[in-house]
């Protein structure tokens, strides 16, 4: 199944895993130790994150170490940017409206 980065960040546990691994590389057991869910459940989340390209796994001896590749999150940022611009323009317009209303209230007094 082809997965995308939006599927990866849709789940709160996967977002927590990304946060956990964003500043350190950990083996699978260490990742699982940070959560109150089963090791197989964590493995499933790691698999989805790997399929989305957000986590890379490197075999070192008997351990498998996970690290993030946050470049894929640029795809989300680009998508959100459109909406950032929209909401910023709406909030700017609201701010202008409120300032004009406040000025009119002061002039009417």
N, C-alpha and C positions, 0 to 999 in steps of 0.2 A: 504494500500500500504506500502510495506517495503521500508524504505529510509535508505540511508547510509550517513556518515559524508561528503563524497565528494559532495553529492547533497546539503548539508547544506551550505558548504562554496563556492559553485558555484555562489551564488547570492551576490552582493555587499551590499545590505541592510542587509542580514543575517549576513555577516561578521561584519558590523557596530554594529549590535545588540549584537553579541558575544563580541566585544570589549567593548561596553558600560557596559555589565553585568559582565565582567571579574573581576572587582574590587569592584562591589557593587550589592546588591540585590535590585531590583526595582519592583513596581507593574506595571501592564499592562498599566495603564494610563500614568505613568511616562515614560515608555519606548516609548509609542506612541508620547509623547510630544517632544521627541528628533528628530522626523522625520517629513518631509513635505508630508507625505502620509496618507491615511485614517486609522482610527483605525481598520476597518476590514482587511485592507491589512497587518497591523502590526500583527494582530491576526493570519493571515494565515502564516506569516513568523515564528511567535512564535510556531505555531502548527508543522511546518516542523522541526524546531530546537528541539522541544520536542520529536518528533517521531525519530529523529536521535540520541537522547540521550545527546545532547549538553546543553540543558536547562531543568532544573527541575522547576516545579511550585508547590508552597506550598500555600494552602488556609489559610489565617489568617483573621478571621472575614469575612467581605464582600469583602476583597481584595485578589487578587491572586498575589503572589510575584514570580518573576522569578530570578533564579540564574544559573550560568553556572556550568557545570561539564566538564572540559576541558580534562579529561582522554581520551575521544574519539578522540581528536586531535592527540594522539600518533599514531593512525592508519595512518593518513596523513603523519606524520613525518617519520614513517617507510617506507612508499612508496616513499617519497621524498629522503630518505637517499641513496637509490640505485642511483638516478640521481645525487645527490650531489657528490658521489664518482666518478661517470663517469666524470662529468664536472671538478671536481678538478684534476683528472688525466690528462684530456685534457689541462687544463690551465697550469698545471705544465709542461707538455711536450712543450707547446707553449713558456713558460718562458725559458725553457732550450734551445730551438731552437733559440730564440731571443738573449740569452746570447752568444751562440756559434757564431751566425752571427755577433754580435757586436765585439767579440774577433777576428774573422777573418778579419773584417774591420780594426781593429786597427793594426793587424799584417801585413796587406797589405800596410799600409802607411809608 
